Amino acid sequence: MAEVTYLRVGEDMPDPGTEGRWVTIDASEDGLFYGTGCSRTSSGEFVGYMSMAEDDTSLERAIRAAQVWADRYGVPRIWVLLNT
């Protein structure tokens, strides 16, 4: 299961390096939580992640949805920024 790390205001996610496996969840001013990310399949194909509207309504739902995707595509960490 991907580890969840909370970023401080002004802190950026570290460079994901050449593997390019990452997921972020960003809180918005409208009270929603948007997830984005990218990884590669076992055959090397790019796969992208963009959260679905029904998962943006709470942080818990956003993290659960991101965890499912991260586990499927080998993403080790989900970066969360709550204060924009």
Secondary structure by P-SEA (a helix, b strand, c coil): cbbbbbbccccccccccccccbbbbbbccccbbbbbcccccccbbbbbbbbcccccccaaaaaaaaaaaaaaccccbbbbbccc
